[in-house]
């Protein structure tokens, strides 16, 4: 996990002594085991220690020209780049105060001359083992620090008195305190319920999670706390909520407007349609065929407009939640016969053939009969409109889907069919397959949308399968008992 010296690479020892004989002696003693570097002055020793490849240990004489060993050690220990290098003093100065001074400056050992080779090797090996452990711990600490700094949330560790003993720099950013200030704070000064408290006293929304952990030192329990500043999330949620409420209000206003306008338009339209029928009869009695043709156009246009207004009214009621279901027990055999008799003239208009293929002993359903008929009429009329000199098959059967009894109405035609792109927007209000279809066949783009909404209100749905120039199949899936 952590960087360690390759086994093939020798440990480096720097020997610093102004005596050439001592340097030669130390090199001979150590070079079989270690890689040895030597210098006869303290300035050069500092340069080597601060290089890209510093020594693992320094054997340092005290009495030297230019800079004493004590001064070298002081410089080494005051520099973060070199303060981890262990220093062992080698000196002829055998007074106790000399040794104490060396240790106080940060040396790890003090050996007096003349030097015993076994003692020197033993102490060097011991200090190198200690350094290896310290390096490993330092690497672990750096690794741990990089982990807690990579956490995007605030990380706080508290002791049993709820005082912060560790935190990452994210805490500085969020709470506005310096790290040193945070280390003396009680958690209650930063977190109050679901609110965080900044240094300036301002509060902000937070999410807090915590976990108790055993302390590494005395067996006590510490707590690791993660704090997430959710100010931005709250702002976005509030903006989304406000936009949603605004859209809902606008949609309700639209639905109310459509419902009111549709109601207001139906009254004069019904009068126009009714009077056109009366005038057609009068024109026929007065043998005025040209008037009759014009009046028929008025009647057709009025009927189409009324159909469009009824569709808008239905859609607005559905969107406003005002569309109601009138549930009753329905005999499917009777309903199918009624629908077939009414739709037959429309199917024959384009020289199409109607095939009714229904399963025997169909179970009755409990649903809204008027809405089911409206859906069936819409699908059958669409099949007739987009099919010429072909056939339309009306199939009804019972089925069990996911353990539930249901009824499936399938209406298949041999008409123009649909592409995948056209099927993708088929049930969108006011949208038809494409503009060319609208120009050629007409329509409002509301029929399928309303039909699907009706089915969904009763716990069902409409699906479609189609291939271009091969026809389409629309399937209504309803439960036996509307939900």
C-alpha positions in Angstrom: 0.0 0.0 0.0 2.8 2.4 0.9 6.1 3.1 -0.9 9.0 1.1 0.4 12.7 0.9 -0.8 13.2 -1.9 -3.3 15.1 -4.8 -1.8 17.9 -4.4 -4.4 18.6 -0.8 -3.5 21.1 -0.1 -0.7 20.3 2.2 2.2 22.4 5.4 1.9 24.4 6.8 4.8 26.1 10.2 4.8 29.3 10.5 6.9 30.3 14.0 7.8 33.8 14.5 9.3 36.7 16.9 8.7 39.2 14.2 9.3 40.1 12.4 6.1 41.3 9.2 7.9 38.0 9.0 9.8 36.1 9.3 6.5 38.1 6.5 5.0 37.7 4.3 8.0 33.9 4.8 8.1 33.6 4.1 4.4 35.5 0.8 4.8 33.4 -0.2 7.8 30.0 0.5 6.1 30.3 0.2 2.4 29.8 -3.6 2.3 26.3 -3.2 3.8 25.3 0.4 2.8 25.8 2.9 0.1 28.1 5.5 1.7 28.5 9.2 0.9 31.2 11.3 2.6 31.9 15.0 3.0 34.4 16.9 5.2 32.2 20.0 5.9 28.8 20.9 7.2 27.7 23.1 4.3 28.1 20.4 1.8 26.3 18.0 4.1 23.3 20.2 4.1 23.3 20.4 0.3 23.4 16.6 0.1 20.6 16.2 2.7 18.4 18.7 0.7 19.0 17.0 -2.7 16.5 14.9 -4.6 18.1 11.7 -3.2 18.8 12.5 0.5 20.6 10.0 2.7 18.6 7.6 5.0 20.9 8.4 8.0 23.7 10.9 8.8 26.8 10.1 10.9 27.9 13.6 12.0 31.1 14.8 13.7 30.8 17.8 16.0 34.0 19.8 15.8 34.4 21.0 12.2 35.5 24.2 10.5 33.0 26.7 9.0 30.0 24.9 10.6 29.9 22.7 13.6 28.0 19.4 13.8 25.6 21.1 16.3 24.8 23.8 13.7 24.3 21.3 10.9 21.9 19.2 13.1 20.0 22.4 14.0 19.6 23.3 10.3 18.5 19.7 9.5 15.8 19.6 12.2 14.4 23.0 11.3 13.8 22.1 7.7 10.7 20.1 6.9 12.4 18.5 4.0 15.2 17.0 6.2 13.9 16.9 9.7 12.9 13.2 9.3 16.6 12.1 8.6 18.0 10.4 11.7 21.3 12.0 12.9 23.9 10.1 15.0 26.7 12.2 16.5 30.2 10.6 16.3 32.5 12.7 18.5 35.6 12.6 20.8 33.7 14.9 23.1 32.7 12.6 25.9 31.3 15.1 28.4 27.7 14.4 29.4 26.6 18.0 28.6 27.9 17.5 25.0 25.8 14.4 24.6 22.7 16.1 26.1 23.2 19.1 23.8 23.3 16.8 20.7 20.2 14.9 21.8 18.3 18.2 22.6 19.1 19.4 19.0 17.3 16.3 17.7 19.9 13.7 17.2 18.7 10.1 17.7 22.0 8.8 19.2 25.5 10.0 20.4 28.6 7.7 20.0 31.9 8.7 21.4 35.2 8.0 19.7 37.1 5.7 19.5 34.3 3.9 17.9 33.5 0.2 18.4 32.4 -1.3 15.0 29.8 -3.8 16.4 28.2 -1.0 18.5 28.2 1.4 15.6 26.6 -1.2 13.2 24.0 -2.2 15.8 23.0 1.4 16.5 22.9 2.3 12.8 20.7 -0.8 12.0 18.4 0.1 14.9 17.9 3.7 13.8 17.4 2.6 10.2 14.6 0.2 11.4 13.0 3.0 13.4 13.2 5.3 10.4 11.6 2.7 8.2 8.7 2.4 10.6 8.5 6.2 10.9 8.5 6.6 7.1 5.8 4.0 6.8 3.7 5.8 9.5 4.3 9.1 7.7 3.2 7.6 4.4 0.1 6.2 6.1 -0.6 9.6 7.6 -0.3 11.3 4.2 -2.4 8.6 2.6 -5.1 9.0 5.3 -4.9 12.8 4.9 -5.4 12.5 1.2 -8.5 10.3 1.8 -10.2 12.7 4.2 -9.3 15.6 1.9 -10.9 13.8 -1.1 -14.3 13.6 0.7 -16.6 16.3 -0.8 -18.5 16.7 2.5 -17.3 18.1 5.8 -15.6 15.4 7.9 -15.4 15.9 11.7 -14.1 13.6 14.4 -15.1 14.3 18.0 -14.0 12.9 21.3 -16.3 11.7 24.1 -16.9 15.4 25.1 -18.1 16.1 21.6 -15.1 18.3 21.0 -13.6 18.3 17.5 -10.2 16.6 17.3 -9.9 16.1 13.5 -11.4 17.7 10.4 -10.8 18.2 6.7 -10.3 21.4 4.9 -13.9 21.3 3.6 -14.9 22.2 7.1 -13.0 25.4 6.8 -14.8 26.3 3.6 -18.3 25.5 4.9 -18.2 26.8 8.4 -15.8 29.8 7.9 -13.4 28.8 10.7 -9.7 28.1 10.3 -8.7 24.5 11.0 -6.9 25.5 14.3 -10.1 27.2 15.5 -12.3 24.1 14.6 -10.1 21.8 16.7 -11.3 23.5 19.9 -14.9 23.7 19.0 -17.7 21.7 20.4 -20.0 20.0 17.8 -23.0 21.8 19.3 -21.4 25.1 18.2 -21.5 24.0 14.6 -24.6 21.8 14.2 -28.1 22.5 15.6 -30.6 19.9 14.4 -30.8 20.1 10.7 -29.0 23.5 10.5 -25.3 24.3 10.3 -24.0 27.5 12.0 -21.2 29.4 10.3 -18.6 31.6 12.1 -20.6 34.7 11.2 -23.7 33.2 12.9 -25.6 32.5 9.7 -27.4 29.2 9.4 -27.8 26.9 6.5 -29.5 23.5 5.8 -27.4 20.4 6.3 -27.6 16.6 6.2 -25.7 14.9 9.1 -24.6 11.3 9.5 -22.4 9.9 12.2 -20.8 6.7 13.4 -19.1 5.9 16.7 -15.5 4.5 16.4 -13.1 3.2 19.0 -10.2 5.6 19.8 -6.7 4.4 18.9 -5.2 5.7 22.1 -7.1 5.0 25.4 -10.0 2.8 24.4 -12.5 5.6 24.6 -15.1 6.2 21.8 -14.8 8.9 19.2 -17.5 9.9 16.7 -17.0 10.4 12.9 -19.5 12.9 11.6 -20.2 13.7 7.9 -21.9 17.0 7.2 -23.3 17.9 3.8 -24.2 21.5 2.9 -27.5 21.1 1.1 -28.2 24.9 0.5 -27.9 24.5 -3.3 -30.1 21.4 -3.3 -32.8 23.3 -1.2 -32.6 26.2 -3.6 -33.0 23.9 -6.6 -35.9 21.9 -4.9 -37.6 25.2 -4.1 -37.2 26.4 -7.7 -38.5 23.1 -9.1 -41.4 23.1 -6.6 -42.3 26.7 -7.6 -42.0 25.9 -11.3 -44.2 22.8 -10.8 -46.8 24.7 -8.9 -46.8 27.4 -11.6 -47.1 24.8 -14.3 -50.0 23.1 -12.4 -51.7 26.4 -12.0 -51.3 27.3 -15.6 -52.5 23.8 -16.7 -55.5 24.2 -14.4 -56.3 27.6 -15.9 -55.9 26.1 -19.4 -58.2 23.2 -18.5 -60.8 25.5 -16.9 -60.6 27.8 -19.9 -61.1 24.9 -22.4 -63.9 23.5 -20.4 -65.7 26.9 -20.2 -65.1 27.8 -23.8 -66.1 24.3 -25.0 -69.4 24.6 -23.1 -70.1 28.1 -24.4 -69.4 27.0 -28.0 -71.5 23.9 -27.9 -74.8 25.8 -27.5 -74.6 27.9 -30.7 -73.0 25.0 -32.6 -75.9 22.7 -31.7 -78.3 25.4 -32.9 -76.4 25.7 -36.2 -76.4 21.9 -36.7 -80.1 21.7 -35.8 -81.2 24.5 -38.1 -79.0 23.1 -41.0 -80.9 19.8 -40.7 -84.2 21.6 -40.7 -83.2 23.7 -43.7 -82.0 20.6 -45.5 -85.4 19.1 -45.2 -87.0 22.3 -46.4 -84.7 22.5 -49.4 -85.6 18.9 -50.2 -89.3 19.7 -49.9 -88.9 22.8 -52.1 -86.8 20.9 -54.6 -83.8 23.1 -54.2 -80.9 20.6 -54.5 -78.1 23.2 -54.7 -79.2 24.7 -51.4 -79.3 21.2 -50.0 -75.7 20.6 -50.9 -74.6 23.9 -49.3 -76.6 23.1 -46.2 -75.0 19.7 -46.0 -71.5 21.3 -46.0 -72.6 23.6 -43.2 -74.0 20.5 -41.3 -70.8 18.5 -41.9 -68.5 21.4 -40.8 -70.6 22.1 -37.7 -70.6 18.4 -36.7 -66.8 18.2 -37.1 -66.3 21.3 -35.1 -68.6 19.9 -32.4 -66.6 16.7 -32.3 -63.4 18.7 -31.9 -65.0 20.8 -29.0 -66.2 17.6 -27.3 -62.7 16.2 -27.5 -61.2 19.3 -26.0 -63.8 19.3 -23.3 -63.1 15.6 -22.5 -59.3 16.3 -22.4 -59.7 19.3 -20.2 -61.9 17.4 -17.8 -59.3 14.6 -17.6 -56.4 17.0 -17.0 -58.5 18.9 -14.3 -59.4 15.6 -12.6 -63.1 16.2 -13.2 -63.8 13.3 -15.5 -65.9 10.7 -13.7 -66.4 7.0 -14.4 -69.9 5.6 -14.4 -69.3 2.0 -13.7 -71.8 -0.8 -14.5 -72.0 -4.5 -15.4 -71.6 -4.8 -19.1 -72.4 -7.7 -21.4 -69.5 -7.8 -23.9 -71.6 -9.7 -26.5 -74.3 -7.0 -26.6 -71.7 -4.2 -26.7 -69.8 -5.8 -29.6 -73.0 -6.2 -31.6 -74.0 -2.6 -31.0 -70.6 -1.2 -31.9 -70.4 -3.4 -35.1 -73.9 -2.3 -36.3 -73.1 1.4 -35.8 -69.6 1.4 -37.3 -70.4 -0.8 -40.3 -71.5 2.0 -42.7 -68.3 3.9 -42.0 -66.2 0.9 -42.7 -68.1 0.2 -45.9 -67.5 3.7 -47.1 -63.9 3.0 -48.1 -64.8 -0.4 -49.5 -63.5 -2.2 -46.4 -64.7 -5.4 -44.9 -65.4 -5.8 -41.1 -64.5 -9.2 -39.5 -65.7 -9.7 -36.0 -63.8 -12.5 -34.3 -64.8 -12.8 -30.6 -64.1 -15.6 -28.1 -67.2 -17.5 -27.0 -68.5 -17.1 -23.4 -66.9 -13.7 -22.8 -67.1 -12.7 -19.2 -69.0 -9.5 -18.3 -67.0 -6.6 -17.2 -67.6 -3.9 -14.6 -66.6 -0.6 -16.3 -67.9 2.6 -18.0 -69.8 1.4 -21.0 -70.0 4.8 -22.7 -66.3 5.4 -22.5 -65.4 1.9 -23.8 -67.8 2.4 -26.8 -66.2 5.8 -27.4 -62.7 4.2 -27.5 -63.8 1.4 -29.8 -65.6 3.8 -32.2 -62.5 5.9 -32.3 -60.1 3.0 -33.1 -62.5 1.4 -35.6 -63.1 4.7 -37.4 -59.4 5.3 -37.5 -58.8 1.9 -39.0 -61.5 2.5 -41.6 -60.1 6.0 -42.4 -56.5 4.8 -43.1 -57.6 1.6 -44.9 -59.0 1.3 -48.5 -60.2 -1.8 -50.1 -59.0 -3.9 -47.2 -60.2 -5.6 -44.1 -60.6 -4.6 -40.4 -60.6 -7.3 -37.8 -62.3 -6.7 -34.4 -61.1 -9.4 -31.9 -62.2 -9.7 -28.3 -61.0 -12.3 -25.8 -60.5 -12.9 -22.1 -56.9 -13.3 -20.7 -55.1 -13.8 -17.5 -52.2 -11.4 -17.1 -50.0 -11.5 -14.0 -52.6 -13.6 -12.3 -55.4 -11.1 -13.0 -58.4 -11.6 -15.3 -58.6 -9.1 -18.1 -60.3 -8.5 -21.5 -58.4 -7.7 -24.6 -59.9 -5.8 -27.5 -57.8 -5.9 -30.7 -58.5 -3.9 -33.8 -56.3 -4.8 -36.8 -56.3 -3.2 -40.3 -54.5 -3.7 -43.6 -54.0 0.1 -44.0 -51.1 2.4 -44.4 -49.3 1.4 -41.2 -47.0 3.5 -39.0 -43.2 4.0 -38.7 -41.5 3.7 -35.3 -41.1 7.5 -35.2 -44.8 7.9 -35.8 -45.8 5.4 -33.1 -43.6 7.3 -30.6 -45.8 10.4 -30.7 -49.1 8.7 -31.5 -50.7 9.3 -28.1 -49.6 13.0 -27.8 -52.5 15.4 -27.8 -53.0 17.5 -30.9 -50.3 15.5 -32.7 -50.9 13.1 -35.6 -48.5 10.7 -37.3 -47.1 13.5 -39.5 -48.3 16.6 -41.4 -48.9 14.7 -44.7 -51.3 12.3 -42.9 -53.1 15.3 -41.4 -53.5 17.0 -44.8 -54.7 13.8 -46.5 -56.9 12.2 -43.9 -57.7 15.1 -41.5 -58.3 14.7 -37.8 -57.6 16.6 -34.6 -54.9 14.5 -32.9 -57.2 14.2 -29.8 -58.9 10.9 -30.3 -56.1 8.5 -29.4 -55.0 10.6 -26.5 -58.5 10.7 -25.0 -59.0 7.0 -25.7 -55.8 6.0 -23.9 -56.7 8.3 -20.9 -60.1 6.6 -20.6 -58.5 3.2 -20.6 -55.9 4.3 -18.0 -58.7 5.7 -15.8 -60.3 2.2 -15.8 -56.9 0.5 -14.9 -56.0 -0.4 -18.5 -54.1 0.9 -21.5 -53.8 0.9 -25.3 -50.8 -0.4 -27.1 -50.0 -0.4 -30.9 -48.0 -2.6 -33.2 -47.6 -1.5 -36.8 -45.5 -1.8 -39.9 -45.5 0.7 -42.8 -47.8 -0.3 -45.6 -48.7 -3.5 -43.8 -51.3 -2.2 -41.3 -51.7 -1.6 -37.6 -53.1 -3.4 -34.6 -54.4 -1.5 -31.6 -55.0 -3.5 -28.4 -57.1 -2.3 -25.5 -56.2 -4.1 -22.2 -58.8 -3.7 -19.4 -59.4 -5.4 -16.1 -62.7 -7.2 -15.7 -63.4 -4.9 -12.8 -62.3 -1.3 -13.4 -60.0 0.1 -10.7 
